[in-house]
Amino acid sequence: MAGVRNQRRSSGKFQGWFTDHTGERKWFDGTRSRAETLRIAQRLEDEHRQIRLGYIPLKNCSPRAFAEARDE
């Protein structure tokens, strides 16, 4: 479940979290608006849920990078 801390950081930004495709909680610095930071966290969590369900592919693993590493 995505969420946002109640207090701002010293920079004035709110810190949010979401659960990634591996089930691990990830933290990020959002915006100065708590509502906007919550929307970002929910969007990120939804993207990772779709990756976990197999609807979209994992972005950080490109076939080209794998081929280059395999050839080395």
Biopython code that builds the backbone (N, CA, C, O; Angstrom):
import numpy as np
from Bio.PDB.StructureBuilder import StructureBuilder

atoms = [
    (1, "MET", "N", (0.828, -1.159, 0.000)),
    (1, "MET", "CA", (0.000, 0.000, 0.000)),
    (1, "MET", "C", (0.886, 1.240, 0.000)),
    (1, "MET", "O", (1.791, 1.356, 0.826)),
    (2, "ALA", "N", (0.637, 2.141, -0.897)),
    (2, "ALA", "CA", (1.417, 3.365, -1.028)),
    (2, "ALA", "C", (1.021, 4.352, 0.065)),
    (2, "ALA", "O", (-0.096, 4.310, 0.579)),
    (3, "GLY", "N", (1.953, 5.244, 0.413)),
    (3, "GLY", "CA", (1.650, 6.223, 1.444)),
    (3, "GLY", "C", (2.650, 7.350, 1.477)),
    (3, "GLY", "O", (3.631, 7.363, 0.733)),
    (4, "VAL", "N", (2.380, 8.311, 2.370)),
    (4, "VAL", "CA", (3.219, 9.502, 2.516)),
    (4, "VAL", "C", (3.391, 9.771, 4.004)),
    (4, "VAL", "O", (2.452, 9.599, 4.781)),
    (5, "ARG", "N", (4.586, 10.192, 4.400)),
    (5, "ARG", "CA", (4.829, 10.560, 5.799)),
    (5, "ARG", "C", (4.014, 11.807, 6.150)),
    (5, "ARG", "O", (3.660, 12.599, 5.276)),
    (6, "ASN", "N", (3.729, 11.964, 7.423)),
    (6, "ASN", "CA", (2.924, 13.104, 7.869)),
    (6, "ASN", "C", (3.713, 14.402, 7.901)),
    (6, "ASN", "O", (3.155, 15.465, 7.633)),
    (7, "GLN", "N", (5.000, 14.338, 8.223)),
    (7, "GLN", "CA", (5.802, 15.553, 8.322)),
    (7, "GLN", "C", (6.707, 15.708, 7.106)),
    (7, "GLN", "O", (7.134, 14.732, 6.489)),
    (8, "ARG", "N", (6.982, 16.959, 6.787)),
    (8, "ARG", "CA", (7.885, 17.249, 5.669)),
    (8, "ARG", "C", (9.327, 17.010, 6.078)),
    (8, "ARG", "O", (9.667, 16.998, 7.261)),
    (9, "ARG", "N", (10.169, 16.820, 5.066)),
    (9, "ARG", "CA", (11.608, 16.729, 5.314)),
    (9, "ARG", "C", (12.153, 18.145, 5.490)),
    (9, "ARG", "O", (11.402, 19.109, 5.346)),
    (10, "SER", "N", (13.426, 18.289, 5.794)),
    (10, "SER", "CA", (14.013, 19.618, 5.992)),
    (10, "SER", "C", (13.996, 20.441, 4.706)),
    (10, "SER", "O", (14.072, 21.669, 4.750)),
    (11, "SER", "N", (13.896, 19.762, 3.558)),
    (11, "SER", "CA", (13.827, 20.469, 2.275)),
    (11, "SER", "C", (12.423, 20.982, 1.981)),
    (11, "SER", "O", (12.223, 21.715, 1.013)),
    (12, "GLY", "N", (11.449, 20.604, 2.806)),
    (12, "GLY", "CA", (10.077, 21.035, 2.581)),
    (12, "GLY", "C", (9.273, 20.055, 1.758)),
    (12, "GLY", "O", (8.085, 20.273, 1.519)),
    (13, "LYS", "N", (9.909, 18.965, 1.316)),
    (13, "LYS", "CA", (9.225, 17.967, 0.499)),
    (13, "LYS", "C", (8.741, 16.816, 1.378)),
    (13, "LYS", "O", (9.320, 16.520, 2.424)),
    (14, "PHE", "N", (7.671, 16.179, 0.927)),
    (14, "PHE", "CA", (7.155, 15.014, 1.629)),
    (14, "PHE", "C", (7.855, 13.761, 1.118)),
    (14, "PHE", "O", (8.257, 13.692, -0.043)),
    (15, "GLN", "N", (7.996, 12.780, 1.989)),
    (15, "GLN", "CA", (8.613, 11.511, 1.604)),
    (15, "GLN", "C", (7.501, 10.484, 1.446)),
    (15, "GLN", "O", (6.661, 10.315, 2.330)),
    (16, "GLY", "N", (7.511, 9.799, 0.302)),
    (16, "GLY", "CA", (6.502, 8.793, 0.022)),
    (16, "GLY", "C", (7.109, 7.417, -0.113)),
    (16, "GLY", "O", (8.327, 7.271, -0.215)),
    (17, "TRP", "N", (6.246, 6.393, -0.113)),
    (17, "TRP", "CA", (6.708, 5.025, -0.295)),
    (17, "TRP", "C", (5.698, 4.253, -1.115)),
    (17, "TRP", "O", (4.524, 4.617, -1.190)),
    (18, "PHE", "N", (6.177, 3.172, -1.735)),
    (18, "PHE", "CA", (5.334, 2.255, -2.482)),
    (18, "PHE", "C", (5.967, 0.874, -2.408)),
    (18, "PHE", "O", (7.134, 0.739, -2.043)),
    (19, "THR", "N", (5.199, -0.148, -2.754)),
    (19, "THR", "CA", (5.700, -1.520, -2.772)),
    (19, "THR", "C", (6.052, -1.872, -4.209)),
    (19, "THR", "O", (5.201, -1.782, -5.094)),
    (20, "ASP", "N", (7.298, -2.273, -4.453)),
    (20, "ASP", "CA", (7.727, -2.566, -5.824)),
    (20, "ASP", "C", (7.325, -3.980, -6.244)),
    (20, "ASP", "O", (6.655, -4.692, -5.496)),
    (21, "HIS", "N", (7.741, -4.377, -7.444)),
    (21, "HIS", "CA", (7.335, -5.664, -8.011)),
    (21, "HIS", "C", (7.901, -6.862, -7.257)),
    (21, "HIS", "O", (7.402, -7.977, -7.410)),
    (22, "THR", "N", (8.933, -6.649, -6.447)),
    (22, "THR", "CA", (9.497, -7.751, -5.665)),
    (22, "THR", "C", (8.873, -7.838, -4.274)),
    (22, "THR", "O", (9.178, -8.759, -3.516)),
    (23, "GLY", "N", (7.997, -6.880, -3.931)),
    (23, "GLY", "CA", (7.364, -6.867, -2.619)),
    (23, "GLY", "C", (8.115, -6.044, -1.597)),
    (23, "GLY", "O", (7.758, -6.048, -0.418)),
    (24, "GLU", "N", (9.146, -5.339, -2.024)),
    (24, "GLU", "CA", (9.970, -4.539, -1.128)),
    (24, "GLU", "C", (9.456, -3.103, -1.104)),
    (24, "GLU", "O", (9.038, -2.575, -2.134)),
    (25, "ARG", "N", (9.485, -2.468, 0.071)),
    (25, "ARG", "CA", (9.040, -1.081, 0.194)),
    (25, "ARG", "C", (10.148, -0.147, -0.303)),
    (25, "ARG", "O", (11.298, -0.263, 0.121)),
    (26, "LYS", "N", (9.803, 0.761, -1.187)),
    (26, "LYS", "CA", (10.750, 1.734, -1.738)),
    (26, "LYS", "C", (10.328, 3.134, -1.304)),
    (26, "LYS", "O", (9.143, 3.466, -1.324)),
    (27, "TRP", "N", (11.300, 3.947, -0.913)),
    (27, "TRP", "CA", (11.063, 5.318, -0.462)),
    (27, "TRP", "C", (11.545, 6.294, -1.521)),
    (27, "TRP", "O", (12.489, 6.000, -2.254)),
    (28, "PHE", "N", (10.905, 7.455, -1.607)),
    (28, "PHE", "CA", (11.325, 8.501, -2.542)),
    (28, "PHE", "C", (10.919, 9.856, -1.975)),
    (28, "PHE", "O", (9.988, 9.955, -1.176)),
    (29, "ASP", "N", (11.629, 10.898, -2.399)),
    (29, "ASP", "CA", (11.263, 12.263, -2.039)),
    (29, "ASP", "C", (10.303, 12.775, -3.091)),
    (29, "ASP", "O", (10.608, 12.763, -4.283)),
    (30, "GLY", "N", (9.160, 13.217, -2.652)),
    (30, "GLY", "CA", (8.128, 13.673, -3.572)),
    (30, "GLY", "C", (8.170, 15.177, -3.778)),
    (30, "GLY", "O", (9.230, 15.763, -3.996)),
    (31, "THR", "N", (7.009, 15.781, -3.705)),
    (31, "THR", "CA", (6.880, 17.219, -3.940)),
    (31, "THR", "C", (6.539, 17.917, -2.625)),
    (31, "THR", "O", (6.495, 17.281, -1.572)),
    (32, "ARG", "N", (6.303, 19.196, -2.688)),
    (32, "ARG", "CA", (5.922, 19.957, -1.499)),
    (32, "ARG", "C", (4.441, 19.790, -1.178)),
    (32, "ARG", "O", (3.977, 20.254, -0.136)),
    (33, "SER", "N", (3.705, 19.139, -2.054)),
    (33, "SER", "CA", (2.291, 18.871, -1.834)),
    (33, "SER", "C", (2.103, 17.417, -1.398)),
    (33, "SER", "O", (2.552, 16.496, -2.081)),
    (34, "ARG", "N", (1.438, 17.215, -0.256)),
    (34, "ARG", "CA", (1.225, 15.859, 0.249)),
    (34, "ARG", "C", (0.323, 15.066, -0.685)),
    (34, "ARG", "O", (0.578, 13.888, -0.938)),
    (35, "ALA", "N", (-0.735, 15.700, -1.204)),
    (35, "ALA", "CA", (-1.679, 15.016, -2.090)),
    (35, "ALA", "C", (-1.003, 14.594, -3.390)),
    (35, "ALA", "O", (-1.250, 13.495, -3.887)),
    (36, "GLU", "N", (-0.163, 15.448, -3.938)),
    (36, "GLU", "CA", (0.529, 15.118, -5.185)),
    (36, "GLU", "C", (1.547, 13.990, -4.963)),
    (36, "GLU", "O", (1.696, 13.113, -5.813)),
    (37, "THR", "N", (2.232, 14.014, -3.841)),
    (37, "THR", "CA", (3.177, 12.948, -3.517)),
    (37, "THR", "C", (2.448, 11.619, -3.367)),
    (37, "THR", "O", (2.963, 10.586, -3.796)),
    (38, "LEU", "N", (1.268, 11.624, -2.772)),
    (38, "LEU", "CA", (0.479, 10.407, -2.632)),
    (38, "LEU", "C", (0.048, 9.882, -4.000)),
    (38, "LEU", "O", (0.075, 8.673, -4.228)),
    (39, "ARG", "N", (-0.347, 10.765, -4.909)),
    (39, "ARG", "CA", (-0.714, 10.340, -6.270)),
    (39, "ARG", "C", (0.469, 9.708, -6.993)),
    (39, "ARG", "O", (0.303, 8.718, -7.706)),
    (40, "ILE", "N", (1.661, 10.272, -6.815)),
    (40, "ILE", "CA", (2.865, 9.709, -7.434)),
    (40, "ILE", "C", (3.134, 8.313, -6.875)),
    (40, "ILE", "O", (3.436, 7.388, -7.628)),
    (41, "ALA", "N", (3.026, 8.163, -5.554)),
    (41, "ALA", "CA", (3.281, 6.868, -4.912)),
    (41, "ALA", "C", (2.275, 5.822, -5.398)),
    (41, "ALA", "O", (2.651, 4.678, -5.654)),
    (42, "GLN", "N", (1.018, 6.199, -5.525)),
    (42, "GLN", "CA", (0.003, 5.258, -5.999)),
    (42, "GLN", "C", (0.244, 4.870, -7.454)),
    (42, "GLN", "O", (0.038, 3.715, -7.826)),
    (43, "ARG", "N", (0.680, 5.827, -8.285)),
    (43, "ARG", "CA", (0.972, 5.526, -9.688)),
    (43, "ARG", "C", (2.157, 4.574, -9.803)),
    (43, "ARG", "O", (2.122, 3.628, -10.589)),
    (44, "LEU", "N", (3.212, 4.825, -9.015)),
    (44, "LEU", "CA", (4.379, 3.942, -9.037)),
    (44, "LEU", "C", (4.012, 2.538, -8.572)),
    (44, "LEU", "O", (4.448, 1.550, -9.164)),
    (45, "GLU", "N", (3.209, 2.450, -7.508)),
    (45, "GLU", "CA", (2.815, 1.136, -7.015)),
    (45, "GLU", "C", (1.960, 0.400, -8.051)),
    (45, "GLU", "O", (2.088, -0.815, -8.201)),
    (46, "ASP", "N", (1.103, 1.113, -8.757)),
    (46, "ASP", "CA", (0.285, 0.485, -9.792)),
    (46, "ASP", "C", (1.149, -0.034, -10.943)),
    (46, "ASP", "O", (0.901, -1.122, -11.464)),
    (47, "GLU", "N", (2.166, 0.743, -11.341)),
    (47, "GLU", "CA", (3.081, 0.289, -12.391)),
    (47, "GLU", "C", (3.795, -0.995, -11.964)),
    (47, "GLU", "O", (3.918, -1.930, -12.756)),
    (48, "HIS", "N", (4.259, -1.042, -10.733)),
    (48, "HIS", "CA", (4.972, -2.230, -10.254)),
    (48, "HIS", "C", (4.035, -3.420, -10.072)),
    (48, "HIS", "O", (4.453, -4.567, -10.226)),
    (49, "ARG", "N", (2.776, -3.156, -9.747)),
    (49, "ARG", "CA", (1.800, -4.245, -9.657)),
    (49, "ARG", "C", (1.587, -4.866, -11.039)),
    (49, "ARG", "O", (1.469, -6.085, -11.165)),
    (50, "GLN", "N", (1.539, -4.019, -12.074)),
    (50, "GLN", "CA", (1.368, -4.519, -13.437)),
    (50, "GLN", "C", (2.593, -5.319, -13.882)),
    (50, "GLN", "O", (2.453, -6.303, -14.609)),
    (51, "ILE", "N", (3.777, -4.916, -13.461)),
    (51, "ILE", "CA", (4.993, -5.678, -13.771)),
    (51, "ILE", "C", (4.921, -7.039, -13.095)),
    (51, "ILE", "O", (5.230, -8.057, -13.715)),
    (52, "ARG", "N", (4.511, -7.067, -11.813)),
    (52, "ARG", "CA", (4.429, -8.319, -11.071)),
    (52, "ARG", "C", (3.418, -9.279, -11.700)),
    (52, "ARG", "O", (3.632, -10.491, -11.715)),
    (53, "LEU", "N", (2.313, -8.730, -12.222)),
    (53, "LEU", "CA", (1.290, -9.565, -12.843)),
    (53, "LEU", "C", (1.635, -9.962, -14.277)),
    (53, "LEU", "O", (0.963, -10.811, -14.864)),
    (54, "GLY", "N", (2.681, -9.351, -14.844)),
    (54, "GLY", "CA", (3.127, -9.710, -16.180)),
    (54, "GLY", "C", (2.465, -8.934, -17.300)),
    (54, "GLY", "O", (2.613, -9.292, -18.468)),
    (55, "TYR", "N", (1.731, -7.869, -16.966)),
    (55, "TYR", "CA", (1.065, -7.072, -17.998)),
    (55, "TYR", "C", (2.042, -6.200, -18.767)),
    (55, "TYR", "O", (1.852, -5.955, -19.959)),
    (56, "ILE", "N", (3.088, -5.729, -18.096)),
    (56, "ILE", "CA", (4.126, -4.949, -18.765)),
    (56, "ILE", "C", (5.480, -5.550, -18.397)),
    (56, "ILE", "O", (5.642, -6.066, -17.291)),
    (57, "PRO", "N", (6.456, -5.490, -19.308)),
    (57, "PRO", "CA", (7.771, -6.084, -19.027)),
    (57, "PRO", "C", (8.581, -5.222, -18.065)),
    (57, "PRO", "O", (8.331, -4.027, -17.913)),
    (58, "LEU", "N", (9.548, -5.851, -17.427)),
    (58, "LEU", "CA", (10.462, -5.156, -16.537)),
    (58, "LEU", "C", (11.335, -4.236, -17.374)),
    (58, "LEU", "O", (11.896, -4.675, -18.378)),
    (59, "LYS", "N", (11.464, -2.966, -16.987)),
    (59, "LYS", "CA", (12.115, -1.958, -17.825)),
    (59, "LYS", "C", (13.642, -2.006, -17.797)),
    (59, "LYS", "O", (14.275, -1.668, -18.797)),
    (60, "ASN", "N", (14.248, -2.413, -16.689)),
    (60, "ASN", "CA", (15.701, -2.274, -16.549)),
    (60, "ASN", "C", (16.485, -3.425, -17.164)),
    (60, "ASN", "O", (17.710, -3.440, -17.041)),
    (61, "CYS", "N", (15.860, -4.368, -17.804)),
    (61, "CYS", "CA", (16.561, -5.508, -18.373)),
    (61, "CYS", "C", (16.361, -5.512, -19.890)),
    (61, "CYS", "O", (15.367, -6.040, -20.389)),
    (62, "SER", "N", (17.292, -4.932, -20.605)),
    (62, "SER", "CA", (17.146, -4.873, -22.056)),
    (62, "SER", "C", (17.886, -6.049, -22.702)),
    (62, "SER", "O", (18.941, -6.443, -22.204)),
    (63, "PRO", "N", (17.371, -6.617, -23.788)),
    (63, "PRO", "CA", (18.030, -7.744, -24.452)),
    (63, "PRO", "C", (19.420, -7.381, -24.971)),
    (63, "PRO", "O", (20.317, -8.224, -24.991)),
    (64, "ARG", "N", (19.598, -6.140, -25.388)),
    (64, "ARG", "CA", (20.888, -5.715, -25.924)),
    (64, "ARG", "C", (21.966, -5.759, -24.833)),
    (64, "ARG", "O", (23.073, -6.239, -25.078)),
    (65, "ALA", "N", (21.651, -5.264, -23.643)),
    (65, "ALA", "CA", (22.619, -5.265, -22.543)),
    (65, "ALA", "C", (22.970, -6.700, -22.144)),
    (65, "ALA", "O", (24.126, -6.992, -21.836)),
    (66, "PHE", "N", (21.994, -7.580, -22.148)),
    (66, "PHE", "CA", (22.258, -8.973, -21.812)),
    (66, "PHE", "C", (23.160, -9.611, -22.857)),
    (66, "PHE", "O", (24.081, -10.351, -22.510)),
    (67, "ALA", "N", (22.905, -9.332, -24.138)),
    (67, "ALA", "CA", (23.713, -9.906, -25.208)),
    (67, "ALA", "C", (25.166, -9.429, -25.118)),
    (67, "ALA", "O", (26.098, -10.206, -25.322)),
    (68, "GLU", "N", (25.344, -8.137, -24.810)),
    (68, "GLU", "CA", (26.710, -7.608, -24.687)),
    (68, "GLU", "C", (27.445, -8.271, -23.509)),
    (68, "GLU", "O", (28.620, -8.617, -23.631)),
    (69, "ALA", "N", (26.773, -8.442, -22.401)),
    (69, "ALA", "CA", (27.407, -9.063, -21.237)),
    (69, "ALA", "C", (27.714, -10.543, -21.510)),
    (69, "ALA", "O", (28.751, -11.055, -21.088)),
    (70, "ARG", "N", (26.829, -11.207, -22.201)),
    (70, "ARG", "CA", (27.039, -12.618, -22.518)),
    (70, "ARG", "C", (28.248, -12.799, -23.450)),
    (70, "ARG", "O", (29.014, -13.751, -23.300)),
    (71, "ASP", "N", (28.412, -11.875, -24.415)),
    (71, "ASP", "CA", (29.516, -11.974, -25.361)),
    (71, "ASP", "C", (30.871, -11.730, -24.691)),
    (71, "ASP", "O", (31.887, -12.257, -25.143)),
    (72, "GLU", "N", (30.893, -10.951, -23.638)),
    (72, "GLU", "CA", (32.147, -10.694, -22.935)),
    (72, "GLU", "C", (32.591, -11.935, -22.223)),
    (72, "GLU", "O", (33.633, -11.931, -21.566)),
]
sb = StructureBuilder()
sb.init_structure("model")
sb.init_model(0)
sb.init_chain("A")
sb.init_seg("    ")
for serial, (resi, resn, name, xyz) in enumerate(atoms, 1):
    if name == "N":
        sb.init_residue(resn, " ", resi, " ")
    sb.init_atom(name, np.array(xyz, "f"), 0.0, 1.0, " ", f" {name:<3s}", serial, name[0])
structure = sb.get_structure()
